[in-house]
Amino acid sequence: MLTLHLGLAEAYFALEKADKAIEMLEKDIEQNDRDKLRDKLEEIRERLKPVTILGREYDVAATYELDLSQAEITDEILTEIIPEKKSLRI
């Protein structure tokens, strides 16, 4: 049952229904007091927090692309951020 609930939480999150995932996990935690459910709930909440890229804050759930063409990012900076990236094309 635990695996099913964790999978449902992931599915809700993937469908951009984080509120439903949180609601379900909170209810399950109250009823079952399961550490894995609590951990999954915390993970989803963390993934919803905004991130800062080059001094600008972005909502992870609502940001699908970033225009960095004016950001003056060099290959060296990009390699530090994403080591597997070989070059920057603008």
Rosetta silent file (secondary structure, phi, psi, omega in degrees, C-alpha in Angstrom):
SEQUENCE: MLTLHLGLAEAYFALEKADKAIEMLEKDIEQNDRDKLRDKLEEIRERLKPVTILGREYDVAATYELDLSQAEITDEILTEIIPEKKSLRI
SCORE:     score description
SCORE:     0.000 S_00000001
   1 L     0.000  -37.635  179.832    0.000    0.000    0.000 S_00000001
   2 H   -60.910  -45.408 -179.997    2.860    2.365    0.785 S_00000001
   3 H   -61.174  -40.710  178.330    4.371    1.941   -2.689 S_00000001
   4 H   -60.544  -45.183 -178.503    0.997    2.664   -4.282 S_00000001
   5 H   -67.420  -38.246  176.662    0.604    5.887   -2.306 S_00000001
   6 H   -65.191  -40.108  177.426    4.128    7.034   -3.131 S_00000001
   7 H   -64.831  -41.161  177.490    3.449    6.334   -6.802 S_00000001
   8 H   -63.042  -40.361  178.310    0.173    8.243   -6.675 S_00000001
   9 H   -61.800  -43.227  177.337    1.940   11.204   -5.092 S_00000001
  10 H   -62.873  -41.211 -179.784    4.513   11.182   -7.891 S_00000001
  11 H   -64.121  -45.292  177.339    1.737   10.939  -10.500 S_00000001
  12 H   -58.915  -43.086 -178.993   -0.159   13.890   -9.011 S_00000001
  13 H   -64.044  -42.691  179.734    3.063   15.911   -8.946 S_00000001
  14 H   -63.521  -29.880  178.287    3.853   15.026  -12.563 S_00000001
  15 L   -86.147   12.569 -179.532    0.355   16.180  -13.529 S_00000001
  16 L    60.863   36.463  176.529    1.118   19.526  -11.839 S_00000001
  17 L  -120.069   56.221 -177.898   -1.290   18.728   -9.017 S_00000001
  18 H   -59.986  -34.700  179.548    1.174   19.113   -6.175 S_00000001
  19 H   -60.488  -39.245  178.607   -1.617   20.269   -3.867 S_00000001
  20 H   -68.369  -40.830  177.866   -3.386   16.916   -4.340 S_00000001
  21 H   -61.742  -46.147  179.728   -0.119   15.015   -3.737 S_00000001
  22 H   -62.553  -46.225 -179.956    0.508   16.986   -0.544 S_00000001
  23 H   -58.191  -46.571 -178.661   -3.072   16.514    0.661 S_00000001
  24 H   -64.258  -45.045 -179.124   -2.940   12.749    0.088 S_00000001
  25 H   -67.043  -39.160  177.505    0.457   12.337    1.762 S_00000001
  26 H   -61.390  -42.828  178.805   -0.527   14.458    4.766 S_00000001
  27 H   -62.755  -44.214  179.624   -3.642   12.317    5.242 S_00000001
  28 H   -65.253  -38.591  178.331   -1.600    9.119    4.971 S_00000001
  29 H   -62.917  -43.740  178.945    0.994   10.408    7.430 S_00000001
  30 H   -60.202  -42.510 -176.110   -1.724   11.209    9.963 S_00000001
  31 H   -78.247  -34.268 -171.173   -3.257    7.760    9.554 S_00000001
  32 H  -117.263  -17.047 -177.627   -0.077    5.691    9.267 S_00000001
  33 L    49.079   54.482 -177.449    2.793    7.807   10.620 S_00000001
  34 L   -99.041  129.615 -179.788    5.106    6.465    7.924 S_00000001
  35 H   -63.134  -39.943 -179.159    8.591    7.888    7.552 S_00000001
  36 H   -65.072  -37.981  177.492    8.721    7.255    3.794 S_00000001
  37 H   -66.004  -41.183  178.307    5.489    9.171    3.259 S_00000001
  38 H   -63.303  -41.012  178.546    6.813   12.037    5.347 S_00000001
  39 H   -63.956  -42.129  179.807   10.046   12.016    3.328 S_00000001
  40 H   -65.150  -40.566  177.787    8.135   12.064    0.013 S_00000001
  41 H   -60.005  -45.833  179.104    5.992   14.962    1.240 S_00000001
  42 H   -64.360  -39.547  178.508    9.122   16.929    2.161 S_00000001
  43 H   -61.167  -44.222  179.730   10.714   16.100   -1.196 S_00000001
  44 H   -65.203  -41.678  178.096    7.694   17.441   -3.102 S_00000001
  45 H   -62.486  -40.109  178.186    7.647   20.603   -1.003 S_00000001
  46 H   -63.066  -40.635 -178.042   11.374   21.123   -1.681 S_00000001
  47 H   -68.786  -18.048  178.916   10.845   20.672   -5.423 S_00000001
  48 H   -86.158  -14.519 -179.028    8.221   23.428   -5.356 S_00000001
  49 L   -67.123  145.173  178.063   10.594   26.006   -3.907 S_00000001
  50 L   -67.571  155.254  175.628   11.838   28.630   -6.340 S_00000001
  51 E  -115.313  153.659  178.264   15.403   28.469   -7.637 S_00000001
  52 E  -109.032  124.359  178.366   17.762   31.365   -8.276 S_00000001
  53 E  -126.356  118.932 -178.954   19.615   31.453  -11.591 S_00000001
  54 L    51.750   43.761  175.765   21.975   34.338  -12.265 S_00000001
  55 L    81.062   -0.806  178.791   20.364   36.417   -9.531 S_00000001
  56 E  -113.143  137.951 -177.896   16.783   35.892  -10.730 S_00000001
  57 E   -91.194  136.542 -179.564   14.257   33.724   -8.936 S_00000001
  58 E  -126.780  142.475  174.369   12.217   31.196  -10.921 S_00000001
  59 L   -83.629  114.007 -175.478    9.213   29.079   -9.989 S_00000001
  60 L   -59.466  -40.880 -176.630   10.303   25.535  -10.835 S_00000001
  61 L   -69.974  -23.230 -174.968    6.762   24.290  -11.406 S_00000001
  62 L  -110.799   -3.533 -177.342    5.907   27.110  -13.827 S_00000001
  63 L  -101.514  117.787 -178.215    9.197   27.643  -15.682 S_00000001
  64 L  -106.477  -19.447  176.726    9.585   25.565  -18.816 S_00000001
  65 L  -155.055  154.897  178.977   12.407   27.445  -20.506 S_00000001
  66 L  -124.066  132.584  174.736   14.966   30.114  -19.737 S_00000001
  67 L   -95.602  104.470 -178.744   16.227   32.729  -22.153 S_00000001
  68 L  -105.953   16.593 -175.928   19.853   33.173  -21.200 S_00000001
  69 L   -63.431  -27.684  179.510   20.914   34.879  -24.427 S_00000001
  70 L   -98.975    7.276 -172.745   21.580   38.189  -22.636 S_00000001
  71 L   -85.548   -8.539  179.944   23.191   36.583  -19.592 S_00000001
  72 L    55.490   48.212  177.939   26.791   36.599  -20.866 S_00000001
  73 L   -88.792  126.914  178.285   27.402   33.017  -19.798 S_00000001
  74 L   -91.007  166.535  175.684   30.741   31.667  -20.925 S_00000001
  75 H   -58.796  -35.969 -179.719   31.561   28.037  -21.649 S_00000001
  76 H   -63.618  -44.348  178.888   33.599   27.999  -18.413 S_00000001
  77 H   -64.855  -45.006 -179.280   30.623   29.095  -16.294 S_00000001
  78 H   -61.602  -39.498  179.262   28.317   26.667  -18.044 S_00000001
  79 H   -65.408  -34.925  176.084   30.762   23.806  -17.495 S_00000001
  80 H   -65.555  -39.658 -177.847   30.837   24.589  -13.767 S_00000001
  81 H   -76.721  -45.477 -177.425   27.040   24.492  -13.611 S_00000001
  82 L  -128.187   88.584 -174.630   26.503   21.557  -15.976 S_00000001
  83 L   -57.595  -32.101 -178.064   29.720   19.540  -16.228 S_00000001
  84 L   -77.416  -10.389  177.788   28.393   17.244  -18.961 S_00000001
  85 L   -78.427  128.470 -174.403   27.631   20.243  -21.221 S_00000001
  86 L   -92.191  -32.513  179.933   30.455   20.690  -23.708 S_00000001
  87 L  -155.349  167.241 -179.310   29.734   24.110  -25.215 S_00000001
  88 L  -110.790  129.096  176.937   27.334   27.028  -25.244 S_00000001
  89 L  -121.833  122.769 -179.893   25.389   27.944  -28.340 S_00000001
  90 L  -116.316    0.000    0.000   23.431   31.183  -28.432 S_00000001
